[in-house]
Each structure stands twice: as structure tokens, then as C-alpha cells.
Amino acid sequence: MKKLLASAALIIGVLASSSALAAEKTVTLAVQNMNCASCPYTVKASLEAVPGVSRVTVSYEAKTATVTFDDGKTGVKALTAATTNAGYPSVPKG
């Protein structure tokens, strides 16, 4: 019984620590091909569809998208892939 309880405690500890390691992050992407005022809506929708994304702000004037996301659920690579698949290639703004 003690081994079972110890195993359960270990599993719970590992699961809790992996959740604790995940953090909310924000990245600004430089977005290409935004040529009209309606393009930001498509970019925003493509980013909001990525699991783990909590907030998206797109600027047509600056040609950027600022994305807040849970890095335990997604990453910058998935975000840039989402915009690229929608026809708007992007890279992290440096």
C-alpha cells in the first residue's frame, strides 16, 4: 500500500511540475502580405485557432501581430506556421 501511495504521489508531483513549468509568454511577429485593412482579421483568426493562445493583437500599420500564449501548449513555431498557412508568412520580430 505504501508503494502505491508513493507512486501516486510521484505521478502527481511530475504532472504538477510540468504544469508549473508552463508559462504565459508574449511574442511579436513581423507579418508579411498584409496589404489591405481586412488582412489583420484573417491573421488574428489564424492565431486564435492555435491551442494555447489567449490574446492576439494585430496592427495593419506596423505589420505585426502580438500574441500571448501558454508555452506549455504551443510555441512560436506553431504561431508562425498558422499565419503562413493563412497566406501571411511571419517571423519573430527582433
Backbone bond lengths (Angstrom), bond angles and torsions (degrees), N, CA, C in turn:
res aa  C-N    CA-C-N  psi(-1)  N-CA   C-N-CA  omega(-1)  CA-C   N-CA-C  phi
1 M - - - 1.443 - - 1.522 110.81 -
2 K 1.340 116.49 -38.87 1.456 119.81 179.76 1.524 110.99 -64.37
3 K 1.348 116.03 -38.40 1.470 119.65 178.83 1.529 110.41 -64.18
4 L 1.320 116.47 -39.51 1.457 120.79 179.18 1.522 110.72 -63.87
5 L 1.316 116.78 -44.98 1.458 120.88 178.88 1.527 111.33 -65.63
6 A 1.309 116.57 -40.01 1.461 120.59 178.78 1.525 110.30 -65.15
7 S 1.323 116.83 -41.26 1.467 121.04 178.22 1.516 110.80 -64.30
8 A 1.321 116.54 -43.34 1.460 120.42 179.40 1.525 110.19 -63.42
9 A 1.314 117.15 -41.88 1.463 120.83 178.96 1.524 111.00 -63.61
10 L 1.318 116.44 -40.07 1.461 120.77 178.70 1.525 110.82 -64.29
11 I 1.307 117.42 -44.79 1.467 121.29 -179.97 1.517 110.58 -63.19
12 I 1.311 116.61 -44.50 1.466 120.46 178.77 1.522 110.37 -62.96
13 G 1.311 116.89 -40.14 1.462 120.97 178.27 1.515 112.30 -63.13
14 V 1.316 117.05 -41.88 1.466 121.08 179.24 1.519 110.16 -66.09
15 L 1.319 117.28 -44.48 1.459 120.49 179.59 1.526 110.81 -63.73
16 A 1.295 117.23 -41.92 1.462 121.04 179.97 1.523 110.84 -66.54
17 S 1.310 118.02 -37.86 1.459 119.85 -178.28 1.522 111.17 -70.84
18 S 1.335 118.24 -34.57 1.460 119.02 178.25 1.518 110.44 -67.77
19 S 1.325 117.77 -34.11 1.457 120.88 175.41 1.519 110.41 -70.12
20 A 1.297 116.36 -36.93 1.462 120.52 -178.98 1.525 111.12 -68.99
21 L 1.314 117.79 -27.90 1.458 121.21 179.70 1.521 111.88 -74.47
22 A 1.329 117.05 -26.17 1.454 120.55 178.83 1.525 108.31 -69.79
23 A 1.307 115.21 141.30 1.461 119.33 -178.24 1.517 109.74 -140.01
24 E 1.309 115.06 155.83 1.446 120.08 175.04 1.519 107.86 -80.57
25 K 1.319 115.67 128.22 1.459 121.41 -179.57 1.519 109.14 -126.93
26 T 1.316 114.91 158.77 1.459 121.08 177.09 1.520 108.58 -128.44
27 V 1.331 115.20 135.40 1.461 120.97 177.87 1.529 108.17 -133.42
28 T 1.322 115.51 145.42 1.457 120.69 173.70 1.516 107.82 -107.61
29 L 1.318 115.14 125.95 1.461 121.74 -179.26 1.523 109.84 -104.87
30 A 1.319 117.04 137.61 1.457 122.65 170.05 1.521 105.76 -85.63
31 V 1.335 116.85 121.63 1.461 121.68 -172.69 1.529 109.76 -111.74
32 Q 1.320 115.50 130.44 1.463 121.62 179.09 1.529 110.47 -94.67
33 N 1.313 116.19 164.64 1.469 124.96 172.38 1.519 114.68 70.76
34 M 1.328 119.42 12.20 1.464 119.56 175.05 1.527 106.86 -83.91
35 N 1.334 115.01 96.73 1.455 120.50 -173.68 1.522 114.00 -108.57
36 C 1.321 117.73 -6.46 1.460 119.83 -179.99 1.530 109.30 -140.52
37 A 1.307 115.97 166.83 1.463 121.02 -175.53 1.528 113.22 -67.94
38 S 1.336 118.37 -18.02 1.465 119.54 179.86 1.534 112.88 -90.55
39 C 1.312 117.76 -12.57 1.471 121.25 179.92 1.538 112.92 -57.01
40 P 1.340 119.45 -40.81 1.467 118.82 -179.71 1.525 114.30 -58.15
41 Y 1.330 117.37 -28.84 1.467 119.91 178.29 1.522 111.06 -64.70
42 T 1.327 116.38 -40.72 1.467 120.77 178.55 1.523 110.67 -67.73
43 V 1.329 116.56 -43.11 1.464 121.09 178.55 1.526 109.84 -61.10
44 K 1.326 116.66 -46.52 1.457 121.06 -179.34 1.522 111.07 -61.75
45 A 1.319 117.50 -45.17 1.465 120.98 -179.90 1.523 111.43 -62.74
46 S 1.339 116.86 -39.43 1.470 119.65 -179.36 1.523 110.94 -65.66
47 L 1.325 116.99 -37.17 1.467 120.80 179.61 1.522 111.75 -74.90
48 E 1.321 117.21 -39.21 1.467 120.23 179.52 1.523 112.15 -65.75
49 A 1.322 117.38 -21.40 1.466 121.18 179.19 1.532 112.74 -77.21
50 V 1.316 117.88 -12.25 1.464 121.86 -179.95 1.534 108.60 -78.16
51 P 1.343 117.71 124.29 1.465 119.61 178.76 1.527 111.44 -58.73
52 G 1.324 116.22 134.39 1.448 121.05 179.27 1.515 114.04 100.52
53 V 1.333 117.40 -12.35 1.465 120.79 178.96 1.520 108.64 -80.07
54 S 1.334 116.37 129.08 1.458 119.93 -178.54 1.532 113.25 -109.75
55 R 1.341 117.49 -23.70 1.467 119.37 -178.37 1.523 109.65 -154.62
56 V 1.337 115.96 138.69 1.459 121.74 178.12 1.522 108.51 -136.47
57 T 1.322 115.56 131.79 1.465 121.92 173.01 1.520 106.87 -127.97
58 V 1.327 116.39 125.36 1.463 120.94 -178.22 1.531 108.65 -116.56
59 S 1.327 115.46 134.19 1.458 121.24 177.53 1.522 109.41 -115.03
60 Y 1.327 115.26 115.56 1.467 120.47 176.48 1.526 109.92 -66.26
61 E 1.315 116.14 -41.92 1.461 120.51 -176.64 1.532 111.69 -63.71
62 A 1.328 116.98 -44.34 1.470 120.99 -178.20 1.522 112.38 -87.59
63 K 1.326 116.87 -10.24 1.480 122.22 -177.83 1.534 109.99 58.68
64 T 1.346 115.18 46.01 1.466 120.60 -179.72 1.519 111.23 -132.57
65 A 1.313 114.31 159.83 1.464 122.36 170.73 1.522 106.95 -132.30
66 T 1.321 116.41 126.61 1.456 121.55 176.93 1.519 107.23 -105.32
67 V 1.333 115.56 121.76 1.461 121.69 -171.68 1.524 110.05 -122.82
68 T 1.326 116.08 129.02 1.456 122.21 172.84 1.519 107.12 -105.81
69 F 1.343 115.94 129.37 1.454 120.12 -173.30 1.520 111.43 -147.78
70 D 1.321 115.43 161.32 1.463 123.22 175.93 1.525 106.74 -89.39
71 D 1.329 116.84 111.91 1.467 119.36 -175.96 1.529 113.15 -71.85
72 G 1.318 117.34 -4.39 1.458 120.47 172.50 1.523 111.84 -83.35
73 K 1.341 116.31 -13.88 1.465 121.19 -178.16 1.525 113.31 -112.54
74 T 1.322 117.02 -25.58 1.457 120.36 -178.76 1.520 109.71 -154.17
75 G 1.312 115.71 176.43 1.461 120.73 -179.85 1.508 111.20 -147.04
76 V 1.304 115.74 177.97 1.462 121.78 -177.22 1.529 110.52 -61.24
77 K 1.308 117.56 -36.69 1.464 120.67 -179.91 1.533 111.25 -59.98
78 A 1.320 117.53 -42.11 1.470 121.35 178.23 1.527 111.13 -67.42
79 L 1.319 116.52 -35.63 1.463 120.42 179.48 1.525 111.04 -66.97
80 T 1.331 116.42 -46.51 1.465 119.05 179.38 1.521 111.04 -67.37
81 A 1.321 117.26 -33.49 1.469 120.33 176.42 1.524 110.87 -64.88
82 A 1.329 117.05 -38.42 1.467 120.78 -179.44 1.527 111.23 -63.50
83 T 1.330 117.23 -44.95 1.462 118.80 -179.93 1.531 110.72 -70.13
84 T 1.315 116.41 -39.22 1.464 120.39 179.26 1.522 110.76 -62.18
85 N 1.324 116.83 -43.30 1.470 120.64 178.87 1.524 111.86 -64.62
86 A 1.326 117.03 -24.60 1.465 121.01 177.95 1.532 111.72 -86.55
87 G 1.337 116.90 -1.83 1.459 120.85 178.34 1.519 114.48 99.32
88 Y 1.331 116.09 10.86 1.455 121.31 -177.98 1.525 109.60 -128.79
89 P 1.331 117.39 82.57 1.476 119.60 -179.85 1.527 111.05 -56.36
90 S 1.325 115.62 142.42 1.463 119.24 179.96 1.519 110.22 -142.37
91 V 1.322 113.80 159.27 1.467 122.24 175.56 1.518 107.14 -142.10
92 P 1.334 117.04 154.66 1.466 118.19 175.55 1.522 110.13 -59.98
93 K 1.303 115.55 135.45 1.470 120.19 -178.95 1.515 108.55 -78.85
94 G 1.329 116.04 128.25 1.456 120.70 -175.56 1.443 115.50 -97.14
